Protein backbone atom coordinates (compact mmCIF):
# COMPACT_ATOMS: atom_id res chain seq x y z
CA UNK A 1 0.00 0.00 0.00
CA UNK A 2 1.24 3.50 -0.84
CA UNK A 3 1.43 6.01 2.03
CA UNK A 4 -0.01 9.15 0.43
CA UNK A 5 1.10 11.29 3.37
CA UNK A 6 4.69 10.87 2.17
CA UNK A 7 3.88 11.74 -1.43
CA UNK A 8 3.83 15.34 -2.67
CA UNK A 9 1.29 16.30 -5.31
CA UNK A 10 3.12 16.77 -8.62
CA UNK A 11 1.45 19.14 -11.05
CA UNK A 12 2.64 20.88 -14.18
CA UNK A 13 1.71 24.55 -13.77
CA UNK A 14 -0.15 26.45 -15.02
CA UNK A 15 -3.02 23.96 -15.01
CA UNK A 16 -6.77 23.79 -14.71
CA UNK A 17 -8.02 23.19 -11.15
CA UNK A 18 -11.52 22.63 -9.82
CA UNK A 19 -12.70 23.65 -6.36
CA UNK A 20 -16.07 22.51 -5.09
CA UNK A 21 -17.84 24.88 -2.72
CA UNK A 22 -20.90 24.27 -0.57
CA UNK A 23 -23.21 27.17 0.27
CA UNK A 24 -26.75 27.64 1.53
CA UNK A 25 -29.24 27.03 -1.27
CA UNK A 26 -30.60 30.59 -1.12
CA UNK A 27 -27.17 32.28 -1.33
CA UNK A 28 -26.03 33.77 -4.64
CA UNK A 29 -23.11 31.62 -5.81
CA UNK A 30 -22.12 34.02 -8.62
CA UNK A 31 -21.85 36.95 -6.23
CA UNK A 32 -19.93 34.93 -3.63
CA UNK A 33 -17.38 33.69 -6.16
CA UNK A 34 -17.01 37.17 -7.66
CA UNK A 35 -16.40 38.57 -4.16
CA UNK A 36 -13.57 36.08 -3.66
CA UNK A 37 -12.02 35.86 -7.13
CA UNK A 38 -12.70 39.38 -8.37
CA UNK A 39 -12.05 39.56 -12.11
CA UNK A 40 -10.12 36.30 -12.31
CA UNK A 41 -11.34 34.14 -15.20
CA UNK A 42 -13.29 31.10 -14.02
CA UNK A 43 -16.24 28.86 -14.82
CA UNK A 44 -18.95 28.27 -12.22
CA UNK A 45 -21.25 25.26 -12.58
CA UNK A 46 -23.98 24.02 -10.28
CA UNK A 47 -23.23 20.55 -8.99
CA UNK A 48 -25.69 19.11 -6.46
CA UNK A 49 -28.34 20.11 -3.94
CA UNK A 50 -28.69 18.41 -0.56
CA UNK A 51 -31.60 16.01 -0.06
CA UNK A 52 -33.51 18.49 2.10
CA UNK A 53 -32.65 21.38 -0.21
CA UNK A 54 -30.77 23.42 2.39
CA UNK A 55 -27.33 23.33 0.72
CA UNK A 56 -26.05 23.54 -2.85
CA UNK A 57 -22.63 22.73 -4.24
CA UNK A 58 -20.88 24.37 -7.18
CA UNK A 59 -17.71 23.63 -9.12
CA UNK A 60 -15.30 26.49 -9.78
CA UNK A 61 -12.91 25.73 -12.64
CA UNK A 62 -9.96 28.06 -13.16
CA UNK A 63 -6.26 28.16 -14.03
CA UNK A 64 -3.82 28.02 -11.13
CA UNK A 65 -0.30 29.25 -11.80
CA UNK A 66 1.69 27.51 -9.06
CA UNK A 67 1.29 25.64 -5.79
CA UNK A 68 1.08 28.84 -3.74
CA UNK A 69 -1.69 30.18 -5.98
CA UNK A 70 -3.65 26.91 -5.65
CA UNK A 71 -3.42 26.81 -1.86
CA UNK A 72 -4.09 30.56 -1.51
CA UNK A 73 -7.33 30.23 -3.48
CA UNK A 74 -8.38 27.30 -1.30
CA UNK A 75 -7.74 29.38 1.82
CA UNK A 76 -9.58 32.51 0.69
CA UNK A 77 -12.57 30.49 -0.50
CA UNK A 78 -12.69 28.79 2.90
CA UNK A 79 -12.56 32.11 4.75
CA UNK A 80 -15.64 33.55 3.03
CA UNK A 81 -18.50 33.67 5.54
CA UNK A 82 -21.09 32.25 3.13
CA UNK A 83 -19.00 29.30 1.95
CA UNK A 84 -19.64 26.39 4.28
CA UNK A 85 -17.09 23.98 2.79
CA UNK A 86 -14.37 23.88 0.12
CA UNK A 87 -13.15 20.68 -1.50
ROBA-62466 format. One record per residue (C-alpha): residue in three letters; x, y, z. Coordinates in steps of 0.25 Angstrom, whole numbers, plus 2048, in hexadecimal, padded with zeros to 3 digits. Layout:
REM residues N
ALAXYZ;...
//
This chain:
REM residues 87
UNK800800800;UNK80580E7FD;UNK806818808;UNK800825802;UNK80482D80D;UNK81382B809;UNK81082F7FA;UNK80F83D7F5;UNK8058417EB;UNK80C8437DE;UNK80684D7D4;UNK80B8547C7;UNK8078627C9;UNK7FF86A7C4;UNK7F48607C4;UNK7E585F7C5;UNK7E085D7D3;UNK7D285B7D9;UNK7CD85F7E7;UNK7C085A7EC;UNK7B98647F5;UNK7AC8617FE;UNK7A386D801;UNK79586F806;UNK78B86C7FB;UNK78687A7FC;UNK7938817FB;UNK7988877ED;UNK7A487E7E9;UNK7A88887DE;UNK7A98947E7;UNK7B088C7F1;UNK7BA8877E7;UNK7BC8957E1;UNK7BE89A7EF;UNK7CA8907F1;UNK7D088F7E3;UNK7CD89E7DF;UNK7D089E7D0;UNK7D88917CF;UNK7D38897C3;UNK7CB87C7C8;UNK7BF8737C5;UNK7B48717CF;UNK7AB8657CE;UNK7A08607D7;UNK7A38527DC;UNK79984C7E6;UNK78F8507F0;UNK78D84A7FE;UNK782840800;UNK77A84A808;UNK77D8567FF;UNK78585E80A;UNK79385D803;UNK79885E7F5;UNK7A585B7EF;UNK7AC8617E3;UNK7B985F7DC;UNK7C386A7D9;UNK7CC8677CD;UNK7D88707CB;UNK7E78717C8;UNK7F18707D3;UNK7FF8757D1;UNK80786E7DC;UNK8058677E9;UNK8048737F1;UNK7F98797E8;UNK7F186C7E9;UNK7F286B7F9;UNK7F087A7FA;UNK7E38797F2;UNK7DE86D7FB;UNK7E1876807;UNK7DA882803;UNK7CE87A7FE;UNK7CD87380C;UNK7CE880813;UNK7C188680C;UNK7B6887816;UNK7AC88180D;UNK7B4875808;UNK7B186A811;UNK7BC86080B;UNK7C7860800;UNK7CB8537FA;
//
